[in-house]
């Protein structure tokens, strides 16, 4: 069963509830008893490999275009 994150509409308390994907239960806050709605979870993203940083590919493409531009001007 998946775990869902809920946020209380009244006090803002965040908590998790485990229930089936096809279920739509009415969830109430553990602290104040107010109605809670599903919140968007925080997801960590890790970019791995080349091409994600400024210094990965930009310097090599810039130097190639500069070389080809100066070479065509000198002809």
DABEL-V760438 format. One record per residue. RES is the residue in three letters. OMEGA is omega in degrees with one decimal (none if undefined). NEAR is the number of other ideal C-beta (glycine too) atoms within 10 Angstrom. Layout:
# DABEL-V760438
[[RES;OMEGA;NEAR] [RES;OMEGA;NEAR]]
This chain:
# DABEL-V760438
[[UNK;179.2;9] [UNK;177.6;8] [UNK;-178.8;9] [UNK;177.6;18] [UNK;178.9;14] [UNK;177.9;19] [UNK;179.5;16] [UNK;-179.6;21] [UNK;-176.5;12] [UNK;-175.0;12] [UNK;177.8;12] [UNK;179.6;11] [UNK;179.1;14] [UNK;178.5;11] [UNK;-178.4;15] [UNK;178.5;10] [UNK;178.0;15] [UNK;175.0;8] [UNK;-177.9;13] [UNK;-178.2;9] [UNK;-177.2;8] [UNK;179.3;5] [UNK;174.2;8] [UNK;-176.8;9] [UNK;171.4;9] [UNK;-176.4;6] [UNK;180.0;17] [UNK;-177.4;13] [UNK;178.7;19] [UNK;-175.6;12] [UNK;-173.5;12] [UNK;179.3;13] [UNK;178.8;11] [UNK;179.8;13] [UNK;179.8;12] [UNK;177.5;24] [UNK;179.7;9] [UNK;176.9;12] [UNK;177.5;14] [UNK;-178.2;7] [UNK;177.1;9] [UNK;-177.2;6] [UNK;176.8;5] [UNK;179.3;4] [UNK;177.4;4] [UNK;177.4;5] [UNK;-179.0;7] [UNK;178.4;5] [UNK;-177.4;6] [UNK;177.0;7] [UNK;-177.9;8] [UNK;-177.8;10] [UNK;-177.2;9] [UNK;-175.7;7] [UNK;-178.9;7] [UNK;-173.2;11] [UNK;-174.6;12] [UNK;-177.9;11] [UNK;-178.8;10] [UNK;179.2;10] [UNK;178.8;9] [UNK;-178.4;10] [UNK;178.7;10] [UNK;-179.3;10] [UNK;178.5;10] [UNK;-179.7;10] [UNK;-178.4;10] [UNK;179.5;10] [UNK;-179.9;10] [UNK;179.0;9] [UNK;-179.2;9] [UNK;178.1;8] [UNK;-176.4;7] [UNK;-179.2;6] [UNK;none;4]]
